[in-house]
């Protein structure tokens, strides 16, 4: 789905990222790479295809837009260093013409020097580009001219159908001052959002992005 916001063109992708056309920038939140490996090391059973699916989806969304920049809005990795880092390093090296960048999240505890070795800058403060300000957490008290894109919440919305059927779906939640992106990574869960009548909510269902009435 393509929408106009702040006179900018935004592509909402069903794989849970946003491509900003004017800046040739793809941004994603909450990949939580390495989470499956981290849990398995702790003796907790996790489906073995989670890691592979995350990289496959990342490859698809990058190939769909071929952006010059990819910006991760925090929680790129779930925890400390594990074998998924090697897979990520190889993945990044396969796109030498793309600048990969990270806005630091609460789970990003891997040594900064390792990111430097694969040429990924880390922003410890929110990043302003044009009319948008990018962060991991939702921001408060920002200038009215800026609109905040962030992650951290893993938003989902519950829809009620015929016969009181209920389903919770990941979504992009555009509020008055900020938009929270769905978590890109699998095995991340969903948190219920409370949308207001003035908000715009775009749910992801069966490989499509659809505007939901709230």
ZISUL-V866841 format. One record per backbone hydrogen bond with DSSP energy under -0.5 kcal/mol. CO is the residue of the C=O (numbers start at 0). NH is the residue of the N-H. Records with the same first field share a line. If there is no record, write none. Layout:
# ZISUL-V866841
CO->NH / NH
This chain:
# ZISUL-V866841
0->11
2->9
4->7
7->4 / 9
8->20
9->2 / 11
10->12 / 18
12->15 / 16
16->12
17->19 / 26
18->10 / 20
19->22 / 23 / 24
20->23
23->67 / 68
24->19
25->70
26->17
27->72
28->183
29->184
31->34
32->77
33->37
34->38
35->39
36->40
37->41
38->43
39->42
42->44
46->49
48->52
49->53
50->54
51->55
52->56
53->57
54->58
55->59
56->60
57->61
58->62
59->63
60->64
61->64 / 65
67->98
68->25
69->71 / 100
70->27 / 72
71->73 / 102
73->29
74->31
75->32
81->84
82->85 / 86
83->87
84->88
85->89
86->90
87->91
88->92
89->93
90->93
91->94
94->97
97->99
98->69
99->120
100->71
101->103 / 122
104->107
106->108
110->113 / 114
111->115
112->116
113->117
114->117 / 119
115->118
118->120
120->101
121->123
122->103
125->127
126->128 / 133
128->131
130->146
131->128
132->148
133->126
135->150
142->145
146->132
147->178
148->134
149->180
150->152
153->190
154->170
155->192
156->158 / 168
158->160 / 166
160->163
161->164
164->160
166->158 / 168
168->156
169->203
170->172
171->173 / 201
172->174 / 179
173->199
176->147
177->174
178->149 / 180
179->172
180->154
190->155
192->194
195->198
199->173
200->202 / 211
201->171
202->204 / 209
204->207
207->204 / 209
209->202
211->200
